Amino acid sequence: MNKVVIVGRPNVGKSTLFNRLVGKRLSIVHDMPGITRDALEAIVHWKDKSFWVVDTGGLLEDKDYIAQEIRKRVQELLNQASVILFMVDGKEGITHADRAVAELLYPYREKVFLVVNKMDVKKAKENLYDFYSLGFEKVYPISAQHGRGVGELLDDVVSMLPEEEVAQREGLRLSFVGRPNVGKSSLVNAVLGSDRVIVSPIPGTTRDAVEVYFEYKGNPLILVDTAGIRRPSKVEYGVEFFSVGRSIKAIEMSDVVCLVVDLSEGVVHQDQRIGGLIARRYKGCVIVGNKFDLINSTEEEVKEYLRKRLSFLDYAPIVLTVATEGKGVRELLDNVLLVYQDYCKQHKTSFVNRCVEKVLSEKAPPGRIKVYYAYQESTKPPTFVLYTNNPEEWKSHYKKFFERRLRECTNIKHAPIRLILRSREE
């Protein structure tokens, strides 16, 4: 599969170019260096050709853990790349960090395009010819922010790519969400069996919602590792604000969400808040109790505790894991498939009406409420429409009872259902 990989030191405009090529804001852009850490991928279509473009973390010669992990991942991507876009900041001119990146790229010089960004600034135009000293033949002056020169760059990029059919990757969208540092990235790596996303004990290491494609038992999955969601009062406007926004968006776009809880800290109010986000959006869910090795309780005791603290997710299976050792991962994936199967269930109208009659006969609604007709409108989530004489008179406690019994009757045990009440006139 053709890959175009964008590399360079921090804050030269890699994510801005990535968003420009993809046509939407998938990667967080900010003036603070080092925002992007994990590699982000998306499909680009240009001149009857399609290819994967990859945004990477900024390369530095620092010895700290995250810088070294970014460098290791970029090196892996360079070996896979059909074209490498080496981005520099024309406004700042050549820096020592640029020369260090250039040395890393010399073995791949035949497929390197030197992209000089910020050419809408006068100083960048004055510095342009200095960049030829880096030793790359293909030099492209652009403005990623305004799109100048990007079309010409893409024309030459696609001319370098071999003919290849690129299939749009589709599959079950599975997100890992939770508070910072509960083990989401460790779980993704354990599922994949490789260090695909950066893991560190520093809260907030993951910033973008990172998508990874994966197959399990013949089922295609899109795994999404998200930034930790802290209490709103703790989140300042800036990088973390957008990271949390991406995490919430990931929940909305998911079929199944793994709510990851740190068992060594227990279920706190923020875990319940995040669980509420999942429940209110009617998403399939697996509750993941991670770091099970750090507590002295039996599996039954822990599951009972989690069920009690997250009672509003009563349909969600519970799995206990030790992400750093890969324990519980297979059980986790099996439960994800189980949830997804229920999330996609469709029933005939005659069967739905029989189930509704059964629930009503077990416990009649209060007052003079009547149900005339019912059917399943859609899946993901399974959505049932009931025509009734007084929709506004359905009390919340009876509606919850009705939903629970209807879920049992329709054998949708591990996914939420959505109940829509309509008047006969509608």
N, C-alpha and C positions, 0 to 999 in steps of 0.2 A: 504494500500500500504506500502510495506517494506521501511523504511527509515534508513539509516546509517548516523548519525550526528557526525561531527568532531568538538570537542570543546577544549578549552584551553586558556591560557593567550596569549597576542599578541606575534607574532614573534617566535613561536616555530616550524613553518613549516606546519601549517594546509593547507594553499593554495597550497603549493608545493605537499603535499600528495593528495589533491583534484585533482589537474591537473594530477598527476601520475595515479590515479585510473580511471579518465575519459579518459585519453589518449590524451589530448590536453590542451592548455593553455587557459582555460576559466576564471580562477581567476588570478588577478594581484598579482605578487610576488615581494616583495621589502624588503630591509633591514629595512626600517622605520616601527616601530610598528604601528598597528592600520589601516593598509591599507584596509582590508576587514571590511565592516560595515553591509551591508545587507546580508541576507542568499542567497547563490547561490546553485542551484540544477541541477543535471544532472544524467543520467542513466549510471550505470556500469553493464557490463556483465562479469560474471566469473563462470566457471564450470557449464554451463547450467542453471545458475540462473541470474536473473536481479534484481536490486534494485536501489532506489534513494539514492545518496550520497549528503550530504548537508554541504557546507563550511560556517562557521559562523564567526562573528566578535570576536576578542580577548576579553576575559573577564577580566575586571579590577574592583577594588573596588572603583574607583573614583566616585565622586558624580556629575560629569558634565553630561549634558543632553544626549549626544551621548552614553557615557558609560552605562547609565541607560537604554537607549532604546535598546542597544545591549543585555544587560542582560535580559531584558523582552522578547525579541524575542527568545533568546537561551532557556529560561525556557519553552516557549511554545513548542519549538521543542523537548526538552527532553521528554515531555509527549507523543509525537507522535512517538518517535524513537523506532525501533526494536533493534538496536545496537548503542552504544555510543562509539566513539573513543576519548578517553581523551589523548591529545597530550602534551608531555613535552619535554624540551630541555635537552638531556643527557649531552651535553657539559657544560651547565651552572649549572647543578645539581638542586636539589629541591629549589624552592624559596617560599617566603611567598605567592605570587600570586598563585602558584601551589596548595598550601595547601587550599587556599580559594576556588579554583575551585573544589578540591576534596571534600570539605564539601558540596558544592552544588550538587555533584553527588552521595553522599552516599545513598540517598533514591532509586537510580537506580542501585546500585552496581552490581546486577545480570547480567545486560546487558552492563556493562562498560568494555572496553578493554583499558588498560593503554598502550599507544604507546610511547616508549622512542625513540625520533628522534636523528639524527646526530651521529649514531653509527659508522660512518666512521672515527670519530675523537677519538684519544687515550683517551683523558680526559673523553669522554662519556662512554667508556668501564669501566673506573675506577669508575664512578658514578652509574653505572647501578643498583647495588643491593641496593643502598640507596632508590630507588624509591618504593621498596616493602613496605617501611614504610608508604606509603600513604594509604595502606589498601585494595588494589584491587588484586584479585587472578590472573587475566589474564594479564600478562605483556609481551609486544612484542618489542624487540629491532629492530629498522629499520633505514634505511637511505632513507628518502623520495626523496632526490635529485638524488640518484643513483639507487634506486629501491631495495636495499638489504633488505630482510626480508618482503617485501610487499606481495609477493606471499603466504608465510606462514600465514600472517595476514589475507589475503582474504580467504584462505581456511577455517579458523576457523570462520570468519565472516559469510560466506554463510551457514556454518553448523548450525549456530544459527537462521537463518532466516526460517520462516514457508514457505511452498510451496505456491506460489502465482504467478498468471499471471500478468506481468507488461506490460501494453500497452504503446507504444511510443506515447507521447502526440503530437498531431498535431493540427493545426488550423491557422487562420488568424494571421500573425505576425504583431503586432501593436507596433510601437516605439514612445516614447515621447522624442523629442529632442528640444534643444534650448540653450540659454546662461545660465550661472549659476544663480540659485536662481530666476527663472521665475515661478516656481511652478510645475515642472514636477512630482516630487515625491508626492506632495499634490494631483495632478490630479489622479495619479495611485491609491492612497489610497481612493480617493473619488469614483473612478470607482468600486473598490473592496468592499467599505463599511467597510474597516478595515485599521488599521495602519500597512500595510504589509511592507512598506519601510520607512526608517528613514527620517524624515523631520525636518529641523532646519533652522533658519535664516542665518546660516553660509554658504556662498557660497562654493561649492565643497564638500558638505556632501556625495553625491553619487559619488562613484569612479568606481565600476564595473558596467557593464550593467546587471541589475537584471531582470530576467525573472519570470513572474508570470502567472499561468494558470487560465483561467476564462471562464465562459459561459455567453452569453447575447442573450436572445430570441432564445435559442437552438443552437446558433453558438459558436463553440469553438474558443477562442482567446488566443494568447500568448502575454501578455503585457510586454513590455521591457522599464524599466526606465533607462535612461542613464545619464552619467556625463555631466555637462554643458560644452559647446564648446566655449572657449574664442578665441580671435584673436591669430593667430600663434605666433606673436611677444610677447604675454603675457604668452605663455606656455613654461615653462622650462622643459628640459629633466629630466625625473624621473616619479614619480607617475602620475602626471597630463598628461604628454605626452602619457602614455599608456592608461589612462582613456579616453582621447579624441579620441585616435585610436579605442578604443572599441565602442565609440559612432558612429563614422563614419562607422565602420563595421556593427553596428546595423542597420543603414540606408540601407546599401547594402543588408542586409538579410531580410528586411521588405517587406511586401506587402503594408501596409499603414503607413505613418508617420504623427504624430501630431506635427506640428511646433508650439511650445508654445512661445507666445510673451507676455511680461509684458506690459500691457496697461498703467500702471502708468509711464513708461519710454518711451513708444512709440516704433516704429520700428526703430532700429538703423542699422548701416551698417553691423554689425555682424549677425543680424537676416536675412538680405538679403543674406549674404554669405552662411548661413546654408540653406536657402531656395534654393539657387543655387545648393548646393550639392544634394538636393532632386530632383530638376528638371533635372539636368544632368544625374541622375541615373534612370530617368523615373519612379519614385515611386508615387503611389497614396498618396494623401496628404489631411489633414484637417488642416486649419489654425485656431489655438486656441488663441483667445485674452483673456488672463487670467487677474485677478484682475480688472474686469469690475466695481467693487464697488468703486474703488479708483479714478474714473474720472467722470467729469460732462459733459457727452455727451450722445446723444441718440444712440440706437442700430444701426439705419440707418447710422448715421454720422460715427460711429466707423467702421462699415463694409466697408463703402465707402473709408475711410482712409486706412484701411488694404489692400483693393483691389488695391488701387493706389500705395502704397508702395511696394507691392509684386505682381505686375502686371504680372510677368513671371509665376506665379502660378495661372493663370486665371481659370483653371479647378477646383481648390481646393475649397470646401465649407468652409465657415467661421462660427465659433461658438464662442460665448462669454461666459466666465465662471467665476465663483468665486469658485475656487477649495476648499478653506477652509470651504465653506458652502455647497459644493456639487451642486451648481447651474450650470445648463447647461450640466451636465454630461450625462443625458439620450439623449439629443439632439446630443451631441458629438458622442456617440456610434451609434445612428441611422445614422448619416452622415458617420461614418466609414464603416458601412455595405453597404451604398449606393455607396460609392467610390469603395469598394471591388467588388461589383456586376458589375460595369462598367469595373473595372480592369481585370475582368475575361471573358468579353464578346467575343464571337467568331461568325464570320459571314461567310456565304457561299461566294464562289468566285464570283458567278453571281451577288450577291447583292453588293459586294465591287466594281465590275467593273461599275455597274450602278451608284453608288455614285461618282466614279472617273469621269465618263462622265458628271455628273451633275455639279461637281465643275469646270471642264474644260470649260463647256459651259457658266458658270457664268463669268469666267475670265480666258482667255487663258494665258498660260505661255509666257514670253517674248521670242523673237527670234524665231527660228525654232524648238522648243522643241516639241517632240511628245511622247505620252504615249501609249504603245502597249497593255499592259496587267497588271493586278494587282490582288493580293490575300492577305489574312491575313495569315501570317506565324505562329503566336503564340499569346498567351495571357500573362498577367503579365509582362510587359505591352502589350496591344494590339499592335501587330507589323504588319505593312503593307508593302509589297514589290511592287514597281512599276518598270516595265521594260520600259526604255525610251532610246531615241537615244543619248542624251547628258547629262548624270547625272551631270557632272561638271559645266554645264551652268545654273543649277537651282540657282537663287539668294536666299539669306537667307530670304529676306522679302516676296518673293513669296512662298517659302517653308512654312513659318509660316502661311501665309494666307491659303495655301492648307491644312495644318494640322488642322487648326481651323475649316474649312468648312467640311473636311472629318470627324472630330469628331462629328460635328453636324448631318451630314447625317447618320452616323452609330449609332447615339444616344448614344455616349460615352461622356456624358456631364461632368462627375465628375472624370475623370481619364486621364492621359496623353496618347498619342499614339506615337509610334515610327515609323518613315517613313524611309524606306531603298530604295535608288535609285540604280538600276542596269542597265547596258547596255544590249542591246539585245544579244550581244555575250555571256554574262554570263548566 
